[in-house]
């Protein structure tokens, strides 16, 4: 990793804002859902259990604004909207997939750390 500039963590740093948007839970899941094929709004919503219509709408707008997805009105009855991943969106899939693989590979360690922390917080375990 290269040396960090002092403004990288500034609240208005464009890279920080983009990273915040990309790693927001629904953004990552939407990009995964769209990896195979374009989907209509309701199909994405069905795949993302627990997402509200408002949260999904906001997420898709951010992804579209940043160039990661495209939105196309499908002339059907009733009118539908379809979303597809763009080449820019595909370019971020590899690092996001790597992050997901990391969570899978290290979940047991994270769970152990959580259990140890919770035990210390309850007073069941001594401090390390």
Phi and psi in degrees as a GROMACS rama.xvg file:
@    title "Ramachandran Plot"
@    xaxis  label "Phi"
@    yaxis  label "Psi"
@TYPE xy
-80.3373  165.85  UNK-2
-62.8541  140.73  UNK-3
-82.482  132.569  UNK-4
-75.8241  152.61  UNK-5
-66.1719  -24.22  UNK-6
-92.2238  2.92385  UNK-7
-59.2075  -29.7501  UNK-8
-99.788  3.99038  UNK-9
-61.4116  139.203  UNK-10
-59.3039  -25.4973  UNK-11
-100.262  6.30672  UNK-12
-63.7883  124.28  UNK-13
-59.1488  -37.4727  UNK-14
-66.3343  -38.8157  UNK-15
-63.8617  -43.7987  UNK-16
-62.1289  -42.5176  UNK-17
-66.2554  -42.9379  UNK-18
-61.6484  -42.1002  UNK-19
-57.7263  -43.1217  UNK-20
-69.8667  -39.4991  UNK-21
-68.5113  -37.5793  UNK-22
-91.6118  -1.16586  UNK-23
-60.2542  137.53  UNK-24
-55.5343  -40.1834  UNK-25
-72.6444  -34.0885  UNK-26
-60.468  -47.8123  UNK-27
-60.6085  -43.4486  UNK-28
-68.5276  -37.2729  UNK-29
-63.6263  -44.2763  UNK-30
-63.2057  -35.8854  UNK-31
-67.4106  -43.895  UNK-32
-61.3442  -35.0856  UNK-33
-87.8034  -0.652547  UNK-34
-61.4066  -36.3285  UNK-35
-85.8698  -38.1296  UNK-36
-165.405  160.34  UNK-37
-64.4962  148.942  UNK-38
-135.536  150.987  UNK-39
-78.2972  160.586  UNK-40
-51.3453  -51.3717  UNK-41
-66.4978  -29.948  UNK-42
-67.8476  -39.9135  UNK-43
-63.6748  -45.0527  UNK-44
-59.556  -40.0684  UNK-45
-65.6899  -34.0761  UNK-46
-74.0129  -30.0848  UNK-47
-99.2405  80.6103  UNK-48
-57.5175  128.693  UNK-49
97.9853  -11.8712  UNK-50
-78.2208  138.593  UNK-51
-86.2211  161.51  UNK-52
-60.8812  -41.9084  UNK-53
-63.1932  -46.0732  UNK-54
-64.001  -40.8029  UNK-55
-67.6156  -41.4395  UNK-56
-60.0611  -46.9  UNK-57
-62.9882  -42.106  UNK-58
-62.5016  -48.4432  UNK-59
-62.6256  -36.7022  UNK-60
-64.5959  -42.9675  UNK-61
-63.4496  -44.3216  UNK-62
-63.9122  -39.1562  UNK-63
-67.2618  -44.3154  UNK-64
-60.2579  -37.4557  UNK-65
-82.9384  -3.32424  UNK-66
87.2261  14.931  UNK-67
-89.5333  -24.5331  UNK-68
-136.99  158.165  UNK-69
-114.329  153.419  UNK-70
-118.948  129.743  UNK-71
-132.196  129.545  UNK-72
-79.4634  125.716  UNK-73
-95.7213  118.967  UNK-74
-75.4182  85.1966  UNK-75
-129.933  178.871  UNK-76
-120.677  111.125  UNK-77
-74.3962  164.272  UNK-78
-61.084  138.037  UNK-79
-125.28  163.23  UNK-80
-121.948  133.51  UNK-81
-118.505  139.958  UNK-82
-115.72  142.202  UNK-83
-136.383  149.296  UNK-84
-78.3791  143.164  UNK-85
-96.256  170.503  UNK-86
-56.7654  -37.8957  UNK-87
-63.756  -41.2706  UNK-88
-62.6887  -39.6849  UNK-89
-64.8579  -33.3761  UNK-90
-66.5785  -21.9209  UNK-91
-93.5963  -7.3526  UNK-92
-64.1145  -39.2815  UNK-93
-60.0596  -50.4054  UNK-94
-65.2776  -35.208  UNK-95
-67.7468  -39.4327  UNK-96
-64.13  -37.4018  UNK-97
-63.4998  -40.6006  UNK-98
-63.9004  -42.4545  UNK-99
-62.9919  -44.6473  UNK-100
-59.2191  -41.037  UNK-101
-59.0472  -44.1038  UNK-102
-62.5416  -37.7851  UNK-103
-66.5442  -44.9201  UNK-104
-69.2737  -28.4237  UNK-105
-112.109  8.99376  UNK-106
-60.5338  -40.0518  UNK-107
-61.5113  -41.1099  UNK-108
-65.2993  -39.7863  UNK-109
-65.1453  -43.3935  UNK-110
-62.1997  -39.4846  UNK-111
-62.7717  -43.2069  UNK-112
-63.2233  -40.7297  UNK-113
-63.0884  -45.3337  UNK-114
-62.7098  -40.9949  UNK-115
-65.2441  -43.5787  UNK-116
-61.9276  -47.5912  UNK-117
-62.7283  -37.3855  UNK-118
-64.2549  -41.8945  UNK-119
-66.3649  -39.6056  UNK-120
-64.1401  -34.3319  UNK-121
-82.3735  -12.5124  UNK-122
88.5601  7.38256  UNK-123
-76.07  -29.5479  UNK-124
-122.47  147.055  UNK-125
-73.7156  157.871  UNK-126
-63.1175  147.59  UNK-127
